Amino acid sequence: MTTNTILLIAVGAVVAILVIAAITVVARRRRTQHHRVEAADIRGKAEEQSHKVGQREALADETAAKARAAQAEADAKAAHATGLQHQAQMRHADAATARDEVNQEFDRANAIDPDIDVDDTDVDDTVRTDGKHRPPQMRKAG
């Protein structure tokens, strides 16, 4: 082989290596640029989703605040109801005491009234089933 041939083969090999290297560099740059564009797209979508998630979080916070307010109102109403129940019990007790006192007055009046025929069998007849006294039966004149 002549020197020219060897030189041409060497130059051809160097050119081939340079072409392969250039193709590799261009491919790598394209792939890197493609990754940058893809990353930017992903970031844009993530920003949109982040905004939507922020709105959901705000709605959840608002709902939680409404729930706390409703619970506070329910607690206040429960406390008020408990107070009313206690008040009703006290009034029932007072009314029962007053009813007993009134019934005792009826009994006392019946005991001293000469026109009332009160014997042992009729005493219970003057008390109604609800605890109130019936008007006493008057003795017939004659």
C-alpha positions in Angstrom: 0.0 0.0 0.0 1.1 3.4 -0.8 1.4 6.3 1.5 -1.4 8.0 -0.2 -3.8 5.1 0.3 -2.8 4.9 4.0 -3.2 8.6 4.4 -6.7 8.5 2.7 -7.8 5.6 4.9 -6.6 7.5 8.0 -8.3 10.7 6.9 -11.5 8.8 6.1 -11.4 7.1 9.6 -10.9 10.5 11.3 -13.8 12.1 9.3 -16.0 9.1 10.1 -15.2 9.5 13.8 -15.8 13.2 13.7 -19.2 12.6 11.9 -20.2 10.0 14.5 -19.2 12.4 17.3 -21.1 15.3 15.7 -24.2 13.1 15.3 -23.9 12.0 19.0 -23.5 15.6 20.2 -26.5 16.8 18.1 -28.6 13.8 19.4 -27.7 14.5 23.0 -28.6 18.2 22.6 -31.9 17.3 21.1 -32.7 14.9 23.8 -31.7 17.5 26.5 -33.8 20.1 24.9 -36.7 17.7 24.6 -36.3 16.9 28.4 -36.4 20.6 29.1 -39.6 21.1 27.2 -41.2 18.1 28.8 -40.1 19.3 32.3 -41.6 22.7 31.5 -44.9 21.1 30.4 -45.0 19.0 33.6 -44.3 22.1 35.7 -47.1 24.0 34.0 -49.6 21.2 34.6 -48.4 20.9 38.2 -49.0 24.7 38.7 -52.5 24.4 37.4 -53.1 21.4 39.7 -51.6 23.3 42.6 -54.1 26.1 42.0 -57.0 23.7 41.9 -55.7 21.9 45.1 -55.4 25.3 46.8 -59.1 26.0 46.0 -60.0 22.5 47.4 -58.0 23.3 50.5 -59.8 26.6 50.9 -63.1 24.9 50.5 -62.2 22.3 53.1 -61.1 25.0 55.5 -64.4 26.8 55.0 -66.4 23.7 55.5 -64.4 22.9 58.7 -65.1 26.4 60.0 -68.9 25.9 59.2 -68.8 22.6 61.0 -67.1 24.2 64.1 -69.7 26.9 64.1 -72.6 24.4 63.8 -71.1 22.3 66.6 -70.8 25.4 68.8 -74.4 26.3 68.1 -75.5 22.7 68.8 -73.6 22.8 72.1 -75.2 26.0 73.1 -78.7 24.7 72.2 -78.0 21.5 74.2 -76.9 23.6 77.2 -80.1 25.7 76.8 -82.2 22.6 76.5 -80.6 21.1 79.7 -81.3 24.4 81.5 -85.0 24.3 80.3 -85.3 20.7 81.4 -84.0 21.6 84.9 -86.3 24.5 85.0 -89.3 22.3 84.0 -88.4 19.8 86.7 -88.2 22.5 89.3 -91.6 23.9 88.2 -93.2 20.4 88.3 -91.9 19.9 91.8 -93.2 23.4 92.8 -96.6 22.6 91.2 -96.8 19.2 92.9 -96.1 20.9 96.3 -98.7 23.6 95.6 -101.2 20.9 94.5 -100.6 19.0 97.8 -101.1 22.1 99.8 -104.4 22.9 97.9 -105.6 19.4 98.4 -104.9 19.6 102.1 -106.9 22.8 102.2 -109.8 21.1 100.4 -109.6 18.2 102.9 -109.5 20.7 105.8 -112.5 22.6 104.4 -114.4 19.3 103.9 -113.6 18.2 107.4 -115.1 21.3 109.0 -118.0 21.9 106.6 -121.3 20.7 108.2 -123.0 20.4 104.8 -120.4 17.9 103.5 -121.0 14.2 104.2 -117.4 12.9 104.6 -117.1 9.4 105.8 -114.1 7.0 105.3 -115.4 5.5 102.0 -116.1 8.8 100.3 -112.8 10.6 101.1 -111.1 9.0 98.1 -113.9 10.0 95.8 -113.1 13.6 96.2 -109.7 13.1 94.7 -109.6 12.8 90.9 -107.1 10.6 89.0 -104.9 13.6 88.2 -104.5 14.5 91.9 -107.0 17.4 91.9 -110.0 17.5 94.2 -113.5 17.1 92.9 -116.1 19.4 94.4 -117.5 17.7 97.4 -121.0 16.2 97.4 -123.4 18.3 99.3 -125.8 16.6 101.8 -129.4 16.8 100.7 -131.4 19.0 103.0 -134.3 17.5 104.6 
